[in-house]
Structure formats: C-alpha cells, structure tokens
Amino acid sequence: QRAATPGVEGRDFPAAAGAPKSPNGTSGGMSTHSHGNGSGQYTTGNGSGGGGGGGGGKRSDLSDATKNCHDQAKNASFVHNTGLGGMGGTGGLGGKAFVDWEDPKIKEEVLRMIASYLQEEGYVASSMMLMDEANLRRSEVKKAEYDQHQWSKKVKKAIIDGDWVEVEKFCNKSSIKSMKNFLYCVYKQQYLELVDRQEYQKAFTYLTKKLKQYEKTRSDPEEFKDLCYLLTCRSISDVDKDWDNITAARQRLAAMFNSLLADSEVPAETDSAGDRDPWHTESDPSGRLLKLIEQAVEYQIRSSSYQPIVRPPATSLLRDYHCFVLPNALRREYKGHSSNVKSITFMNNNPSCLVSGSSDQTLRIWNVSQPDDSAASSLILRGHTSRIWDLSTAATSDLIASASGDASIKIWNVESYLPSLMMEPQSEQSEVEATATLVGHKGDVYACSFHPERDTVLASAGYDKTVRLWDVETLKETRTFYGHTGSVTSLAYSAQGNLIISGSKDNSVRFWDIVSGLLVNSMDNVGEVTSLDISSSNGYHLLTASKGNSNRLWDLRKISSGGSSKALRLYKGNQNTFTNFIRVALGPCPTLVMSGSEDGYCYLWDRMSGCRVQRLGGYNSIIYSATWSQRHSLIATSSHDGIVRTWWYDEKLPIEFGAHPH
C-alpha cells in the first residue's frame, strides 16, 4: 500500500477503500448478511456524465456505468464524532484492554468456538483433532453426559405422564431403536391402557400394527396369545396378575428404561430454576463465533466516519469493513511548502499522518485528524539538498523513506515525534533530522518503496537506469538490477512480495526476482512510464501511466515476455504530457482508478468500465498525484502551487463535484 507519488519522475501507490458507518446503529449483532444489493459500496462525489472516452455505441454504456456509480454513492452518511474512535490496528476502543488473551478460560472458549464451527460445517474429524490437541475432550465428555441425563429425564417424564406422542418421538431415536425389549414394553403398555379403558377397536389396531412384529422375538411364545385374549376379558388382571393400575405400570416401565441406560446413579435434579444447563446457556459455543464476527463488523461500521444507509453484505473478514466513499467537496488546504509538492502518502502505521515531499527540499507530516477550524499542525523534515521525488512509509513502523534529486535516499524514524504532533495544535512542530542516508545512485533518485511485509527492505531507482535493493538495518546495498536503457521512474512489488516491478523512460516495465536478481519478465512498448500500481485484491492487475495521456490496466497473466501485450482497459481524460510526470493509482478501492492531471484536476474512473465517475480540483495548478486515507475516507492531492488538499464526501452537496443545486 503506497500512496500516490507525483512529479517528474516518481510514482504512485495509494491505499484502498473508504470507511463506513451505520445510520443510528442498531444494537446487537449486525445484519452483515442482509441486503444482498451492492448499495453502500460506493459513495461518490462527482463524475461528469459518461466521460472517459468510448465513443459511438459505447457512450450509453459508459453513461449507465457512471450513473450506477453515482446512485450507489448516495448510500453513505457522514457521522460526526461518535466517541467510538477510529478503526485501525488492534489499538483504540476494543483492543487488548477488554480481552485478556492470556486467560486460560478465554483461550479454551476460543478453541471451543472454533471446534464447534468446524463441526457445524461438517469438518467433524478436524474438530475432533483440535479438541484432542487442545485437551478439550474432558469438557466435551461432561457435556455429553449431561445431555444424556437431560434426555433420559424427558423420556421418563413422558412415560409417567402418558404422553405417548412424545414417547413415540423418542422411540425414533437410534439409541432407543436398538432397545428391542424396551420398545416392546412401551407398545405393550399403551395396548394395556387401551384395553383398561375398554377402547377395544383401537387396542386391536395397535396389537396388529405395533405388537405383532415382536411376536417371534419373545421368549414366551404364549405371551402374544395372552395379549390377544385380553380383548375378550373384563379386566387385565384376569390375565396379568402383576397389573395394579396404569400409574404403577408406568412407573415400572420408567424404572426399566432407567436401568437400561445405566442412568440411575446420576443424581436426581429438580425442574426448578436451579436446574440449569451449564453447557447450553452460557457455555455452548454453537453459533457463537459467527455472532462475535457479526458484532465486530457492526462495530467497524458504527465507529467509522461514514455509515451505509442500507447495509450491504460483508465480502471479506480479513480486512476491516469500510463503506466506499467518493469525495465531492474540498475539506481542507495544508499550506507550508514554498515550492511544488510532487509526492504525498498516508503513513501505513499511523493513518492520521499525511506525508508530503516538495521541491523546497523538505518533507512535512500533517495531522489530518485535527478539527477543521484548528491550525494545521506539521512536522518538518530537513536534510535533502534537492527536490523530493518520491516517498514511501513502512508497513508496521514509523519509518519514512524519501528519494531526492541529491542522489540519496534518506530514512526518517518519526516515532518519538508523532505523539506531540497528534496532541498539540501548533501550526509547526520541531524539525526532524534523518536517521540514515543511503548513497549509491548516480544522479536523481526518482522512486523508493518499502517492501509490503518487511520494513527492513527498501527498493530505489533513478536516473542512472538501475534498481537497487537496500537493507535498512545495516544500511547496505544488497543487490543491483541492471537492464533498463532509460531512467527508472517508478517501482512496485508483486502481490506475493517476491518480485520488484520497475517502470522506465525506455518504454518498458520489467519484473525482477528479489532473491536471484534475475529478470523474469518484461513488457515493451508501454510508453514512457511515470507511474505503476498493482492490485492488492487479486495481485495480477497492473496499472501504468505513461506520458501522452496513457493510463492502462494490464492482466499480468496474459503478458508475453518481451512482446507487446493488449491492455484490458484504457482510462482517458486527464493530461500527462512530456512536460510533467503525473501519477496514477488504484484507489480508493480496487474498483477505482485515480490520477492527477496537468489541467488541475484529480480524475477518478471506474476500473472495469473505464468511465470517469469523478473529477476534483479546479485551482489552475497541476495535480501531480493523489492518495487515499482508508481510515478518514479522504483523498489527498499534491499540486504545483505547493498546497496539499484533502477532499471528502459531503452528502448535502450534489454528487458531481462543482455542480450546484438548482
């Protein structure tokens, strides 16, 4: 996840999706699985009708795509500070303060929920293996014993009450079906009661349908004949000397069942409120895991800046849920640089911090979480002796890398400075010095990029036509990649992190194996590349920007080595001539593409249709790049006038930026 980088030669890697919020927040678990419509996925700001190139018969299709995007845009509602705090990382509300993960009871409950889910989904063997490995079998045995006892109590109660319909249901259970002698006694008891009530017709039917099948299984061959004879007698006691009355007979049958189950040693329990099932009330894990996940998704919705008016289904649990938002209004301007700003990025580890790099040779860190009516706070990072071309922030730490025209890459550790920036509303904070400087390139360094998983690995590229790999801990260059015949202007990593992708002025994109250093693939005749980005959602969609207003999407699975490949999609409208380097990126979510432009606008297109859905700007100053804040649902742009601007969605304004109500 890299934020867009502008300028003559840098590049552009934005973060992804926006954030959501539920209207007034329904309590309890959320309706994650309800509302199968896609509404709530987009919340856009503008996007002139149809735009984006496509003439002839395609125009109506593009207009429909734009209208659909704008219609979905209206599903977001901004919610002012709810006190729930932002989402991001494991900190904030929720985090470790509320759950002691070292508590053995908590650990056991988590494992039991997982085992229960596996069993419910049909993975019985895996569930059993987990319970065995986690030593959960003893509690499961106790639960089974308790269940058996409760079930046997119900059977005995039904017998004593003469609830033969209920007894019949129990008799269909496999555990009772195997008790042939008990089944015979149950049917015999019902038959005798019918005779005792002198319901002879019913008794005869019962005799032929239920008892007849057991005639040959009885040890006494005369027993069935005696039962038949009862239909002609005045009293059951004429044949069965042990018959007292119905109640006594039922008691004997219940005792028989009790002994067959060997359940008599289980302590008798009452039917009072104290007779509670400790397994099925508070401790039963069935469905609990799914319930907790639904509640977690609902919390994510209710604690973010925007909430979908209609809940869409959650499509992934591996990432926080966010309501997609397309800004349609300027939120704030950040002034402080004395020259053009070619690169901006939100910090991965602190998403409220926006970093900008300028031709005034400085970097600034802005706190975008400040109230709009307060002075804009920033940290100033000095040390370069030439313009800043590109920026990158580490995935899990507060490291920043900056590529400069002074032929160096500087590393900045700002961890100790950020607390004061976030807490004190001063317009400017103390200046920060670089932690380290990496030197090796000959000429301007146009691009730098931290590895998406390893904060100690950094790639750089520049005017000397090389791509270099660095160990940030030892400050050593670990590998150099040769092969380009022109300046290398942009870098990206493959989704797996095993390849470095480089774009160059030599009209090519090359793919390098990080470990071996070998060139494994290349794309030629792409144009003079100014920017690269790769989809984090599928890993095989590569986005390129080239001079000559060429923004294209490629399918890496269809790339033929060294040959000319056909682009999946072309995005038109912005200006990227031979005068400036303009950055393009995937974002705010993988379904959109955004880019700066020499006409002073930030363009946003629908990735699949290629139609333009929004255009932000209008300040007569070149926009070099744009980046997206997932936490704050903001787009930030860097421009030639030295001002960093943030854009947000205002539901009170028209979807299309610049449009005015009639």
Secondary structure, 3 states (H helix, E strand, C coil): CCCCCCCCCCCCCCCCCCCCCCCCCCCCCCCCCCCCCCCCCCCCCCCCCCCCCCCHHHHHHHHHHHHHHHHHHCCEEECCCCCCCCCCCCCCCCCCCCCCCCCHHHHHHHHHHHHHHHHHCCCHHHHHHHHHHCCCHHHHHHHHHHHHHHHHHHHHHHHHHCCHHHHHHHHCCHHHHCCHHHHHHHHHHHHHHHHHCCCHHHHHHHHHHHHHHHHHHCCCCCHHHHHHHHHHCCCHHHCCCCCCCHHHHHHHHHHHHHHHCCCCCCCCCCCCCCCCCCCCCCCCCCCHHHHHHHHHHHHHHHCCCEEECCCCCCCCCCCCCCCCCCCCEEEEEECCCCCCEEEEEECCCCCCEEEEEECCCEEEEEECCCCCCCCCCEEEEECCCCCEEEEEECCCCCEEEEEECCCEEEEEECCCCHHHHHHCCCCCCCEEECCEEEECCCCCEEEEEECCCCCCEEEEEECCCCEEEEECCCCEEEEEECCCCCCEEEEEECCCCCEEEEEECCCCEEEEECCCCCEEEEECCCCCEEEEEECCCCCCEEEEEECCCEEEEEEHHHCCCCCCCCCCEEECCCCCCCCCCCCEEECCCCCEEEECECCCEEEEEECCCCCEEEEEECCCCCEEEEEEECCCCEEEEEECCCCEEEEECCCCCCCCCCCCCC
